[in-house]
Structure formats: structure tokens, C-alpha cells
Amino acid sequence: MKHTFTIKQIKTILAEELKRSEDKEKDEKEAKDLLRKLIGLNEDEADDYESNLAKARKFSKYIGISLVAAVAILFGGMGMLSTTQKKEIQPDIEKVQSVDDETLQKFGVDTGELYKIDLEPSEEFLLYPTEKLGLKNLSDMSNREKVEAAWGQIDDMIDSGELFYNKARVSTRIPGGMVALDYDAIPADMILPNSLATKNQYRAWLVTNILKADVKNLPKLKDFVYGNTGKWPSGSGEDSSRYHEGAQVLPPEWTVALDLYQDTVNAVVQDLATAYREGDAETKQQILDSSGVSSAEELEKVLNSTLKSAGL
């Protein structure tokens, strides 16, 4: 007798197929986003991106794991995944760890690092990750309490001399001006108060959501940093802003955004200068025209002015 499906069975099958399709699309997008972050902002390295993506696809299909897990394992992207993503790919990590080393090494997997991956659910958004920072559990706190706890950690480190504020080069009507933390002095694993993320996680968020991995969006990042410093709250409790020796405090997220902006501006300027220096006559003229100048001397002034305006 010919088998037929009921309406209910057909709906169930369609729903399952739709979910599989949506999951695959989500995996594809997250894997590509992660790989773009790992490749960096200079997407003239398109060949590297495509070859790495192809390598991850092959590894994903052979082992039977998600594409985002394949990218994270092959190219060291675990630190850029969100807590939710890490939980989602846990079974994939376990599956890869069960594969023999010889097979993994054929795909270029760093087996030494593979077995160091912690399979326990990450609590990086809930804990200060190091003993030095107190390992303070934030999981039972409200968002407001987490913000206050994070600022309290910074205040303590300022008082102890572990962190310090520098004058921020921003326009403001505040008599004492504004101050901000030094980027390099911020511990890599310290929770930032406004985002409740580490500086690398917040930097990755900026690349994805403000720069969108394209230097054409550099003006948007500049506006994000300098457009209105009043949009950078540094207070907790009843106060909207903190003050240090009469100057208003900018949150560490501002410092991270500034550092990314300066790094990107510097990279763009250096790439342009190198392209002009090493280019042929046609390339040099194109660079002059696109920069709105007529000589190498004028181009140098424009590039120096660009660096200066970024605080470099």
C-alpha cells in the first residue's frame, strides 16, 4: 500500500526543514563574521579569506561539525566567540577532540591548543576572570549592580596605582576637561562597565557593528568616538558621570574605540604612503587625484594632518 503523510506530519516535516535551513544560514553568517574578524580590517587579503573559508568548509564537512566551530578551531577564534556561541559549539569541540591527531594535523589543527579548550560553559560576562582582579561573581546581580561593581574595580585600581587617567584630547565645555584610561594599561580580562565585556570583545563588536570590517566606514567610527562625548556615561547609581580631580571620566569603552580608530587611521595612511612611494606614475597620479592634491609634498601634508587629527 502506498504510504501517505497526514497534514500534521507534512507540517512537522516542513517546520524541521525550515529550522535546518535557518540554522545552516546562521552558521554560515557567524562563521564568515568570525573569519573576517580574524583576518583583520585589511580586506585586500581577499585571497586569504577565501582560501581559509574553503579550508574551514572542507574540515567542517569531513568531521561533521558546524562551520563556525571549524573556523574557531582552525584559526584560533575561540576568544572572539560569544558565551552563547561557545555553548552551541561545545558538542563540535568534543567531537573534534575525539578525532586522532594525525587526521587533525592534516587539516592544520593545532592539537596542542585544541585540548586546552575549556568545555565548561564560559562565564566571562559574569566573572572577573583572574584572581588578580578578585574573581568577583556577578551572576546574581542586576545589570545596574554589575555596572557599579565593574566601576568599583576600576576605582580600586586607580586608588592603588595599577591604573591611571590621562587627559583626553576631546572638545568639552567642562572646566576640568575629560580624562580616560590608557588602552595598554587596561587588563585584557577586565570587565568593562558599560558593555560588561573585555576590551578585545568590545573591540571586536566595534569592528563588526561600527566599522563593519570596511575602512570606508572610518568616518562613522570617528563620529562614534568624537561626535558627542556626552553619550559616553561613566556614572553609576544616581550620578550620570564620574569625576577624577575635577575632570569628567570617559569610560574604558571610549578608550577602546579611540585605540581602534587610531590604529585604523594609521594603517590606512601608511598603506597609502607605501602605495604612492612604490607605485608607477599612473598609480601615483590616481592617489594624488583621489586625495585632492597635486604634488607629493601636498599629499604628505594631508597624511600628516590626518594623523594629527586622530591624535597620532
Buried (B, 14 or more C-beta within 10 A) or exposed (E): EEEEEEEEEEEEEEEEEEEEEEEEEEBBEBBBBBBBBBBEBBEEEEEBBEEBBEBBBEBBEEBEBBBBBBBBBBBEBBBBBBBEBBBBBBEBBEBBBEBEEEEBEEBEBBBEEBEEBEEEEBEBBBBBBEEEBEEBEBEEBEEEEBBBBBBBBBBEBBEEEEBEBEEBEBEBEBEEBBBBBEBEEBBEBBBBBBBBBBBEBBBBBBBBEBBEBEBEBBEBBBEBBBEEBEEBBBBBEEEEBBBBEEBBBBBBBBBBBBBBBBBBBBBBBEEBBEEBEEEEEEEBEBBBEEBEBEEBEEBEEBBEEBBEEBBE
